[in-house]
Amino acid sequence: MTESEQLAEIKELIEKNNRGIEERLDHLEAKTDDIN
C-alpha cells in the first residue's frame, strides 16, 4: 500500500469517526432539550 493510499484510508476513518461523534452530539442535544 502506498503512502497516499494509507493517508486516504486514515482520512476516511477520521471522517467516519467525526460523523459518529456528531450523531452522538445531536442525540445529546436532543436529550438536553427534552430535560429543559
Backbone as JSON Lines, residues from 0, in Angstrom:
{"i":0,"aa":"M","n":[0.86,-1.21,0.0],"ca":[0.0,0.0,0.0],"c":[0.89,1.25,0.0]}
{"i":1,"aa":"T","n":[0.59,2.17,-0.88],"ca":[1.4,3.38,-0.95],"c":[1.02,4.34,0.18]}
{"i":2,"aa":"E","n":[1.87,5.31,0.37],"ca":[1.64,6.29,1.44],"c":[0.35,7.06,1.2]}
{"i":3,"aa":"S","n":[0.08,7.42,-0.05],"ca":[-1.14,8.19,-0.34],"c":[-2.39,7.33,-0.13]}
{"i":4,"aa":"E","n":[-2.28,6.04,-0.39],"ca":[-3.41,5.13,-0.11],"c":[-3.66,5.05,1.39]}
{"i":5,"aa":"Q","n":[-2.58,4.97,2.15],"ca":[-2.7,4.93,3.61],"c":[-3.35,6.21,4.13]}
{"i":6,"aa":"L","n":[-2.91,7.34,3.6],"ca":[-3.46,8.62,4.02],"c":[-4.95,8.71,3.69]}
{"i":7,"aa":"A","n":[-5.33,8.22,2.52],"ca":[-6.73,8.25,2.11],"c":[-7.56,7.39,3.06]}
{"i":8,"aa":"E","n":[-7.01,6.24,3.46],"ca":[-7.71,5.34,4.37],"c":[-7.88,5.98,5.75]}
{"i":9,"aa":"I","n":[-6.82,6.61,6.22],"ca":[-6.85,7.28,7.53],"c":[-7.87,8.41,7.51]}
{"i":10,"aa":"K","n":[-7.86,9.18,6.43],"ca":[-8.8,10.29,6.28],"c":[-10.24,9.79,6.32]}
{"i":11,"aa":"E","n":[-10.48,8.67,5.65],"ca":[-11.81,8.06,5.63],"c":[-12.25,7.66,7.04]}
{"i":12,"aa":"L","n":[-11.33,7.04,7.78],"ca":[-11.64,6.62,9.16],"c":[-11.94,7.82,10.04]}
{"i":13,"aa":"I","n":[-11.17,8.88,9.88],"ca":[-11.38,10.09,10.68],"c":[-12.75,10.69,10.37]}
{"i":14,"aa":"E","n":[-13.1,10.76,9.09],"ca":[-14.4,11.32,8.7],"c":[-15.55,10.49,9.25]}
{"i":15,"aa":"K","n":[-15.38,9.16,9.19],"ca":[-16.42,8.26,9.73],"c":[-16.56,8.48,11.24]}
{"i":16,"aa":"N","n":[-15.42,8.61,11.91],"ca":[-15.41,8.85,13.36],"c":[-16.09,10.17,13.69]}
{"i":17,"aa":"N","n":[-15.79,11.21,12.91],"ca":[-16.39,12.52,13.14],"c":[-17.9,12.48,12.97]}
{"i":18,"aa":"R","n":[-18.37,11.74,11.96],"ca":[-19.82,11.61,11.75],"c":[-20.46,10.95,12.97]}
{"i":19,"aa":"G","n":[-19.81,9.91,13.51],"ca":[-20.32,9.23,14.69],"c":[-20.4,10.17,15.88]}
{"i":20,"aa":"I","n":[-19.38,10.99,16.05],"ca":[-19.35,11.95,17.15],"c":[-20.46,12.98,16.99]}
{"i":21,"aa":"E","n":[-20.63,13.48,15.76],"ca":[-21.69,14.47,15.51],"c":[-23.07,13.89,15.79]}
{"i":22,"aa":"E","n":[-23.27,12.61,15.42],"ca":[-24.56,11.97,15.68],"c":[-24.82,11.87,17.17]}
{"i":23,"aa":"R","n":[-23.79,11.51,17.94],"ca":[-23.95,11.42,19.39],"c":[-24.22,12.78,20.01]}
{"i":24,"aa":"L","n":[-23.54,13.81,19.49],"ca":[-23.78,15.17,19.98],"c":[-25.21,15.61,19.72]}
{"i":25,"aa":"D","n":[-25.69,15.34,18.5],"ca":[-27.07,15.68,18.15],"c":[-28.03,14.98,19.1]}
{"i":26,"aa":"H","n":[-27.75,13.72,19.38],"ca":[-28.59,12.92,20.27],"c":[-28.6,13.53,21.68]}
{"i":27,"aa":"L","n":[-27.41,13.89,22.15],"ca":[-27.3,14.5,23.48],"c":[-28.01,15.84,23.55]}
{"i":28,"aa":"E","n":[-27.87,16.64,22.49],"ca":[-28.55,17.95,22.47],"c":[-30.05,17.76,22.5]}
{"i":29,"aa":"A","n":[-30.56,16.76,21.78],"ca":[-32.0,16.49,21.78],"c":[-32.45,16.09,23.18]}
{"i":30,"aa":"K","n":[-31.66,15.25,23.83],"ca":[-31.98,14.83,25.21],"c":[-31.99,16.04,26.14]}
{"i":31,"aa":"T","n":[-30.99,16.91,25.99],"ca":[-30.88,18.09,26.83],"c":[-32.11,19.0,26.65]}
{"i":32,"aa":"D","n":[-32.53,19.14,25.39],"ca":[-33.73,19.93,25.11],"c":[-34.94,19.35,25.81]}
{"i":33,"aa":"D","n":[-35.04,18.02,25.81],"ca":[-36.16,17.35,26.47],"c":[-36.17,17.66,27.96]}
{"i":34,"aa":"I","n":[-34.99,17.64,28.56],"ca":[-34.87,17.89,30.01],"c":[-35.29,19.33,30.32]}
{"i":35,"aa":"N","n":[-34.84,20.25,29.49],"ca":[-35.17,21.67,29.7],"c":[-36.61,21.91,29.29]}
